[in-house]
Amino acid sequence: MPSVIYQQSQVAVKYLRDLMEGKIFDNPKDHEVLARFVEYVTSKDDLIVDFFAGSGSTAEAILDLNKRDGGERRFILAQLPEPTPEKSAAREAGYDNIADIGKERIRRVIKKLNEEDEGKLQADDEPAQDRGFKVFKLTSRNFETWDGEAPVASAEDASVLEERLLNAVENVNSDRSREDMLYEVLLRAGWPLTTQVAILKLADGEVFSAKSEENDTMFVCLEDLVNEELLREMIGQKPAQVVCLDVAFHGNDQLKTNTVLEMRDRGIEFRTI
Ligand SMILES: C[S@@+](CC[C@H](N)C(=O)[O-])C[C@H]1O[C@@H](n2cnc3c(N)ncnc32)[C@H](O)[C@@H]1O
C-alpha cells in the first residue's frame, strides 16, 4: 500500500449524487478508497465498525469488496439521528436525519449489486451473496418494570403507590411492535442482536424461536392471550427457555401456576414479563 493515495474528492460527490438522485450529503468519503483500506487491514470474514457512519460509505465499501473477492465481511454502522438542515436538499427529499440517508443508501447499493449479479450468478452456478442489514434504534424500554426501591411513607405516597400498582398491571408499552419487544427480551437475556430467530405458528398463536450459538432454544411468546393449548405446544417442543407476557394470562393464576410447575418438571426455564 503506498503512503499517499490521490483521489479527487469530486468523484465520490458525483457518485453519491447519481446514486441518491440529488445532492443530499456533503463531503462523503470515497467508498473505493475506503474499500482499499478495508482490504488492506482485514481478512475476508472480519467485522468492520464505523461509529460515524454518515451516508454509509463504509457499508458500500464492504459490500463492494465482498462482491469482488467473495468475502463475508460484516459491518456495524452507528449514526446519531442528527437532523438534516431545514430547507436542505436532503430534507426536501424526505430525509429527516443523517441516519435516514445512510439507510436509503445501503438499500440502493444492495439493490444495485443484486441487479448486477442477476444474470452472472445463474451462469456460473455460484450461490448469491447474502446481502442485507438490520436497523436498531436506541429507545426507552418496552416494558414498565416495578421499582421496589421507591420509598412509601406518607398517605400521599400511598396514593402514588396505588397508581403505580395500577400502572404495573398493564406493563407493556402499547405503541411498540412485537419485534421491538423481542429484541429487548433477547438483550436482557444476554443474547446478541444477531441471534437467529424463526417465527413458529403454534395453536393459532405466533411464537418467536431464537437459537443461541450453543444451540439452545428460547421461545418468546408475545401474544396478548395465551391458553393451555398454546402453552402445551410450546412445552412439547422442549425449548431451553420460554418467555411470555404476564398480561397474557389475564389473571388466570391457576393456568400460570400449572405452567410454572409443568415447565419446571420438564427442565424448561420459564419467565413472564
Ligand atoms: C463526516 S460524517 C461521516 C461521513 C462518512 N464517512 C461518509 O462518507 O458518509 C460524521 C458523522 O459522525 C457523526 N458524529 C459526529 N460526532 C459524533 C459523536 N461524538 N458521536 C457519535 N457520532 C458523531 C455525525 O452525525 C456525522 O454525521
PDBQT file of the ligand as one rigid body, heavy atoms in Angstrom, charges set to zero:
ROOT
HETATM    1  C1  LIG A 301     -18.451  13.330   8.391  1.00  0.00    +0.000 C 
HETATM    2  S1  LIG A 301     -19.719  12.241   8.813  1.00  0.00    +0.000 S 
HETATM    3  C2  LIG A 301     -19.068  10.716   8.264  1.00  0.00    +0.000 C 
HETATM    4  C3  LIG A 301     -19.017  10.646   6.785  1.00  0.00    +0.000 C 
HETATM    5  C4  LIG A 301     -18.993   9.241   6.271  1.00  0.00    +0.000 C 
HETATM    6  N1  LIG A 301     -17.675   8.693   6.391  1.00  0.00    +0.000 N 
HETATM    7  C5  LIG A 301     -19.493   9.246   4.839  1.00  0.00    +0.000 C 
HETATM    8  O1  LIG A 301     -18.738   9.002   3.907  1.00  0.00    +0.000 OA
HETATM    9  O2  LIG A 301     -20.669   9.469   4.665  1.00  0.00    +0.000 OA
HETATM   10  C6  LIG A 301     -19.534  12.141  10.542  1.00  0.00    +0.000 C 
HETATM   11  C7  LIG A 301     -20.801  11.767  11.266  1.00  0.00    +0.000 C 
HETATM   12  O3  LIG A 301     -20.441  11.418  12.597  1.00  0.00    +0.000 OA
HETATM   13  C8  LIG A 301     -21.445  11.830  13.485  1.00  0.00    +0.000 C 
HETATM   14  N2  LIG A 301     -20.827  12.243  14.738  1.00  0.00    +0.000 N 
HETATM   15  C9  LIG A 301     -20.075  13.332  14.967  1.00  0.00    +0.000 A 
HETATM   16  N3  LIG A 301     -19.675  13.390  16.248  1.00  0.00    +0.000 NA
HETATM   17  C10 LIG A 301     -20.164  12.300  16.870  1.00  0.00    +0.000 A 
HETATM   18  C11 LIG A 301     -20.067  11.778  18.188  1.00  0.00    +0.000 A 
HETATM   19  N4  LIG A 301     -19.403  12.417  19.132  1.00  0.00    +0.000 N 
HETATM   20  N5  LIG A 301     -20.669  10.613  18.464  1.00  0.00    +0.000 NA
HETATM   21  C12 LIG A 301     -21.340   9.950  17.507  1.00  0.00    +0.000 A 
HETATM   22  N6  LIG A 301     -21.461  10.400  16.236  1.00  0.00    +0.000 NA
HETATM   23  C13 LIG A 301     -20.899  11.549  15.916  1.00  0.00    +0.000 A 
HETATM   24  C14 LIG A 301     -22.169  12.968  12.835  1.00  0.00    +0.000 C 
HETATM   25  O4  LIG A 301     -23.559  12.735  12.952  1.00  0.00    +0.000 OA
HETATM   26  C15 LIG A 301     -21.760  12.897  11.374  1.00  0.00    +0.000 C 
HETATM   27  O5  LIG A 301     -22.868  12.634  10.563  1.00  0.00    +0.000 OA
ENDROOT
TORSDOF 0
